Amino acid sequence: MIRSLLKLGLILVAGILVYNYFFGTVEEKQQSKEIFGKVRDVGKDAWSLLKNEKAKFEDGKYDGAVDKVGKSVEGLGELLGKLSRTAKDLNDSGALDQISRLQDKQQELQEQIEAETPESYDAAEQERVRNEVQDLLRETESLMKEMDDNQ
């Protein structure tokens, strides 16, 4: 029920923005342009953040430090939150479903990391966690590319 109301609200807001962008007064057109610009900026910022985190990950910033992996996973959670807001602004239900699935994976990984102590991770466990984080980053990057292509 609430989800349906939120979707309806997002569709209504998107419809008003598009209408104002093409048929509104000069002031309404300017306001719509500013909002579309902000949505685009959030997408660019999120893309930049993901690229930076991926580069840091590949450079070995997170090697051998489970607590750092946990922080990366938390950062990824923040990124997914931004992406979710962007997808809602763009009214992209397919992206919202993918983001929800990625957020579930991120949360599961975060809980797993928090449940373990750094001393309990052997090399194989660290490698497994690192691979799961890399998979999550790849999936997020793929989603971001799709969203960027759809804009």
VOBA-716885 format. One record per residue (C-alpha): residue in three letters; chain; y, x negated, z. Coordinates in nm, 4 decimals, padded with zeros to 6 digits. Example, Ala and Ser with C-alpha at 12.3 -4.5 7.8 and 13.67 -1.06 7.14 Angstrom:
2
<pt code="ALA" unit="A" y="-00.4500" x="-01.2300" z="00.7800"/>
<pt code="SER" unit="A" y="-00.1060" x="-01.3670" z="00.7140"/>
This chain:
151
<pt code="MET" unit="A" y="00.0000" x="00.0000" z="00.0000"/>
<pt code="ILE" unit="A" y="00.2489" x="-00.2659" z="00.1066"/>
<pt code="ARG" unit="A" y="00.1371" x="-00.4911" z="-00.1781"/>
<pt code="SER" unit="A" y="00.1990" x="-00.2089" z="-00.4258"/>
<pt code="LEU" unit="A" y="00.5443" x="-00.1499" z="-00.2806"/>
<pt code="LEU" unit="A" y="00.6251" x="-00.5191" z="-00.3061"/>
<pt code="LYS" unit="A" y="00.5099" x="-00.5285" z="-00.6679"/>
<pt code="LEU" unit="A" y="00.7144" x="-00.2202" z="-00.7458"/>
<pt code="GLY" unit="A" y="01.0160" x="-00.3769" z="-00.5766"/>
<pt code="LEU" unit="A" y="00.9743" x="-00.6996" z="-00.7735"/>
<pt code="ILE" unit="A" y="00.9405" x="-00.5087" z="-01.0991"/>
<pt code="LEU" unit="A" y="01.2527" x="-00.3122" z="-01.0139"/>
<pt code="VAL" unit="A" y="01.4511" x="-00.6271" z="-00.9319"/>
<pt code="ALA" unit="A" y="01.3278" x="-00.8008" z="-01.2481"/>
<pt code="GLY" unit="A" y="01.4176" x="-00.4936" z="-01.4542"/>
<pt code="ILE" unit="A" y="01.7666" x="-00.4791" z="-01.3078"/>
<pt code="LEU" unit="A" y="01.8177" x="-00.8505" z="-01.3705"/>
<pt code="VAL" unit="A" y="01.7046" x="-00.8257" z="-01.7320"/>
<pt code="TYR" unit="A" y="01.9136" x="-00.5135" z="-01.7911"/>
<pt code="ASN" unit="A" y="02.2217" x="-00.6742" z="-01.6374"/>
<pt code="TYR" unit="A" y="02.1605" x="-00.9933" z="-01.8341"/>
<pt code="PHE" unit="A" y="02.1767" x="-00.8093" z="-02.1660"/>
<pt code="PHE" unit="A" y="02.3723" x="-00.4886" z="-02.1029"/>
<pt code="GLY" unit="A" y="02.5710" x="-00.5424" z="-01.7831"/>
<pt code="THR" unit="A" y="02.9363" x="-00.6114" z="-01.7297"/>
<pt code="VAL" unit="A" y="03.0617" x="-00.9677" z="-01.7549"/>
<pt code="GLU" unit="A" y="03.0274" x="-01.0065" z="-01.3783"/>
<pt code="GLU" unit="A" y="02.6709" x="-00.8677" z="-01.3789"/>
<pt code="LYS" unit="A" y="02.5724" x="-01.0933" z="-01.6689"/>
<pt code="GLN" unit="A" y="02.7067" x="-01.3956" z="-01.4817"/>
<pt code="GLN" unit="A" y="02.5207" x="-01.2975" z="-01.1669"/>
<pt code="SER" unit="A" y="02.1947" x="-01.2563" z="-01.3620"/>
<pt code="LYS" unit="A" y="02.2423" x="-01.5962" z="-01.5280"/>
<pt code="GLU" unit="A" y="02.2935" x="-01.7574" z="-01.1872"/>
<pt code="ILE" unit="A" y="01.9752" x="-01.5997" z="-01.0492"/>
<pt code="PHE" unit="A" y="01.7702" x="-01.7059" z="-01.3520"/>
<pt code="GLY" unit="A" y="01.9145" x="-02.0565" z="-01.3129"/>
<pt code="LYS" unit="A" y="01.8127" x="-02.0674" z="-00.9483"/>
<pt code="VAL" unit="A" y="01.4579" x="-01.9585" z="-01.0325"/>
<pt code="ARG" unit="A" y="01.4399" x="-02.2299" z="-01.2976"/>
<pt code="ASP" unit="A" y="01.5741" x="-02.4876" z="-01.0477"/>
<pt code="VAL" unit="A" y="01.3098" x="-02.3954" z="-00.7896"/>
<pt code="GLY" unit="A" y="01.0417" x="-02.4378" z="-01.0557"/>
<pt code="LYS" unit="A" y="01.1795" x="-02.7785" z="-01.1548"/>
<pt code="ASP" unit="A" y="01.2059" x="-02.8897" z="-00.7914"/>
<pt code="ALA" unit="A" y="00.8492" x="-02.7820" z="-00.7220"/>
<pt code="TRP" unit="A" y="00.7271" x="-02.9617" z="-01.0351"/>
<pt code="SER" unit="A" y="00.9114" x="-03.2783" z="-00.9318"/>
<pt code="LEU" unit="A" y="00.7688" x="-03.2593" z="-00.5803"/>
<pt code="LEU" unit="A" y="00.4159" x="-03.2244" z="-00.7144"/>
<pt code="LYS" unit="A" y="00.4588" x="-03.5196" z="-00.9518"/>
<pt code="ASN" unit="A" y="00.5950" x="-03.7379" z="-00.6715"/>
<pt code="GLU" unit="A" y="00.3163" x="-03.6437" z="-00.4311"/>
<pt code="LYS" unit="A" y="00.0527" x="-03.6994" z="-00.6981"/>
<pt code="ALA" unit="A" y="00.1982" x="-04.0440" z="-00.7793"/>
<pt code="LYS" unit="A" y="00.2019" x="-04.1341" z="-00.4095"/>
<pt code="PHE" unit="A" y="-00.1554" x="-04.0147" z="-00.3754"/>
<pt code="GLU" unit="A" y="-00.2688" x="-04.2216" z="-00.6744"/>
<pt code="ASP" unit="A" y="-00.0842" x="-04.5293" z="-00.5409"/>
<pt code="GLY" unit="A" y="-00.3023" x="-04.5106" z="-00.2323"/>
<pt code="LYS" unit="A" y="-00.0442" x="-04.3800" z="00.0112"/>
<pt code="TYR" unit="A" y="-00.3053" x="-04.1542" z="00.1679"/>
<pt code="ASP" unit="A" y="-00.6021" x="-04.3927" z="00.1642"/>
<pt code="GLY" unit="A" y="-00.7945" x="-04.4124" z="00.4888"/>
<pt code="ALA" unit="A" y="-00.5574" x="-04.1948" z="00.6865"/>
<pt code="VAL" unit="A" y="-00.6822" x="-03.8454" z="00.7529"/>
<pt code="ASP" unit="A" y="-00.3636" x="-03.7519" z="00.9338"/>
<pt code="LYS" unit="A" y="-00.1664" x="-03.8426" z="00.6240"/>
<pt code="VAL" unit="A" y="-00.4015" x="-03.6299" z="00.4151"/>
<pt code="GLY" unit="A" y="-00.3324" x="-03.3471" z="00.6557"/>
<pt code="LYS" unit="A" y="00.0418" x="-03.3917" z="00.6036"/>
<pt code="SER" unit="A" y="-00.0135" x="-03.3940" z="00.2276"/>
<pt code="VAL" unit="A" y="-00.2094" x="-03.0722" z="00.2534"/>
<pt code="GLU" unit="A" y="00.0728" x="-02.9226" z="00.4630"/>
<pt code="GLY" unit="A" y="00.3235" x="-03.0361" z="00.1987"/>
<pt code="LEU" unit="A" y="00.1073" x="-02.8802" z="-00.0668"/>
<pt code="GLY" unit="A" y="00.1131" x="-02.5590" z="00.1348"/>
<pt code="GLU" unit="A" y="00.4936" x="-02.5663" z="00.1252"/>
<pt code="LEU" unit="A" y="00.4837" x="-02.6273" z="-00.2490"/>
<pt code="LEU" unit="A" y="00.2461" x="-02.3353" z="-00.2989"/>
<pt code="GLY" unit="A" y="00.4834" x="-02.1187" z="-00.0950"/>
<pt code="LYS" unit="A" y="00.7707" x="-02.2123" z="-00.3281"/>
<pt code="LEU" unit="A" y="00.5535" x="-02.1456" z="-00.6311"/>
<pt code="SER" unit="A" y="00.4594" x="-01.8083" z="-00.4883"/>
<pt code="ARG" unit="A" y="00.8246" x="-01.7136" z="-00.4493"/>
<pt code="THR" unit="A" y="00.8933" x="-01.8293" z="-00.8056"/>
<pt code="ALA" unit="A" y="00.5987" x="-01.6303" z="-00.9422"/>
<pt code="LYS" unit="A" y="00.7221" x="-01.3231" z="-00.7551"/>
<pt code="ASP" unit="A" y="01.0699" x="-01.3725" z="-00.9032"/>
<pt code="LEU" unit="A" y="00.9138" x="-01.4009" z="-01.2485"/>
<pt code="ASN" unit="A" y="00.6837" x="-01.1051" z="-01.1775"/>
<pt code="ASP" unit="A" y="00.3767" x="-01.3087" z="-01.2806"/>
<pt code="SER" unit="A" y="00.0809" x="-01.1365" z="-01.1128"/>
<pt code="GLY" unit="A" y="-00.1750" x="-01.3735" z="-01.2700"/>
<pt code="ALA" unit="A" y="00.0028" x="-01.6733" z="-01.1225"/>
<pt code="LEU" unit="A" y="00.0311" x="-01.4947" z="-00.7874"/>
<pt code="ASP" unit="A" y="-00.3461" x="-01.4440" z="-00.7808"/>
<pt code="GLN" unit="A" y="-00.4076" x="-01.8120" z="-00.8629"/>
<pt code="ILE" unit="A" y="-00.1546" x="-01.9228" z="-00.6016"/>
<pt code="SER" unit="A" y="-00.3207" x="-01.7009" z="-00.3431"/>
<pt code="ARG" unit="A" y="-00.6585" x="-01.8615" z="-00.4216"/>
<pt code="LEU" unit="A" y="-00.5045" x="-02.2116" z="-00.3982"/>
<pt code="GLN" unit="A" y="-00.3348" x="-02.1217" z="-00.0696"/>
<pt code="ASP" unit="A" y="-00.6709" x="-02.0099" z="00.0680"/>
<pt code="LYS" unit="A" y="-00.8263" x="-02.3437" z="-00.0338"/>
<pt code="GLN" unit="A" y="-00.5321" x="-02.5322" z="00.1139"/>
<pt code="GLN" unit="A" y="-00.5576" x="-02.3404" z="00.4415"/>
<pt code="GLU" unit="A" y="-00.9330" x="-02.3986" z="00.4604"/>
<pt code="LEU" unit="A" y="-00.8863" x="-02.7711" z="00.4020"/>
<pt code="GLN" unit="A" y="-00.6029" x="-02.7827" z="00.6575"/>
<pt code="GLU" unit="A" y="-00.8186" x="-02.6139" z="00.9218"/>
<pt code="GLN" unit="A" y="-01.1053" x="-02.8506" z="00.8466"/>
<pt code="ILE" unit="A" y="-00.8797" x="-03.1557" z="00.8849"/>
<pt code="GLU" unit="A" y="-00.7308" x="-03.0262" z="01.2095"/>
<pt code="ALA" unit="A" y="-01.0769" x="-02.9551" z="01.3532"/>
<pt code="GLU" unit="A" y="-01.1853" x="-03.3182" z="01.3123"/>
<pt code="THR" unit="A" y="-01.0528" x="-03.6235" z="01.4881"/>
<pt code="PRO" unit="A" y="-00.9557" x="-03.9246" z="01.2748"/>
<pt code="GLU" unit="A" y="-01.2207" x="-04.1361" z="01.4492"/>
<pt code="SER" unit="A" y="-01.4973" x="-03.8988" z="01.3395"/>
<pt code="TYR" unit="A" y="-01.4312" x="-03.9544" z="00.9694"/>
<pt code="ASP" unit="A" y="-01.6487" x="-04.2182" z="00.8094"/>
<pt code="ALA" unit="A" y="-01.5780" x="-04.3617" z="00.4616"/>
<pt code="ALA" unit="A" y="-01.7853" x="-04.0942" z="00.2869"/>
<pt code="GLU" unit="A" y="-01.6049" x="-03.8136" z="00.4710"/>
<pt code="GLN" unit="A" y="-01.2653" x="-03.9669" z="00.3870"/>
<pt code="GLU" unit="A" y="-01.3661" x="-03.9869" z="00.0209"/>
<pt code="ARG" unit="A" y="-01.4823" x="-03.6245" z="00.0211"/>
<pt code="VAL" unit="A" y="-01.1571" x="-03.5044" z="00.1758"/>
<pt code="ARG" unit="A" y="-00.9546" x="-03.7191" z="-00.0658"/>
<pt code="ASN" unit="A" y="-01.1470" x="-03.5669" z="-00.3605"/>
<pt code="GLU" unit="A" y="-01.0857" x="-03.2131" z="-00.2351"/>
<pt code="VAL" unit="A" y="-00.7135" x="-03.2835" z="-00.2041"/>
<pt code="GLN" unit="A" y="-00.7080" x="-03.4323" z="-00.5556"/>
<pt code="ASP" unit="A" y="-00.8844" x="-03.1232" z="-00.6926"/>
<pt code="LEU" unit="A" y="-00.6316" x="-02.9005" z="-00.5195"/>
<pt code="LEU" unit="A" y="-00.3453" x="-03.1071" z="-00.6626"/>
<pt code="ARG" unit="A" y="-00.4936" x="-03.0886" z="-01.0138"/>
<pt code="GLU" unit="A" y="-00.5346" x="-02.7134" z="-00.9942"/>
<pt code="THR" unit="A" y="-00.1794" x="-02.6749" z="-00.8648"/>
<pt code="GLU" unit="A" y="-00.0458" x="-02.8987" z="-01.1410"/>
<pt code="SER" unit="A" y="-00.2341" x="-02.6957" z="-01.4019"/>
<pt code="LEU" unit="A" y="-00.0903" x="-02.3730" z="-01.2628"/>
<pt code="MET" unit="A" y="00.2594" x="-02.5187" z="-01.2658"/>
<pt code="LYS" unit="A" y="00.2196" x="-02.6171" z="-01.6305"/>
<pt code="GLU" unit="A" y="00.1085" x="-02.2633" z="-01.7145"/>
<pt code="MET" unit="A" y="00.4040" x="-02.1159" z="-01.5281"/>
<pt code="ASP" unit="A" y="00.6410" x="-02.3614" z="-01.6978"/>
<pt code="ASP" unit="A" y="00.5022" x="-02.2661" z="-02.0404"/>
<pt code="ASN" unit="A" y="00.5455" x="-01.8957" z="-01.9621"/>
<pt code="GLN" unit="A" y="00.9142" x="-01.9306" z="-01.8693"/>
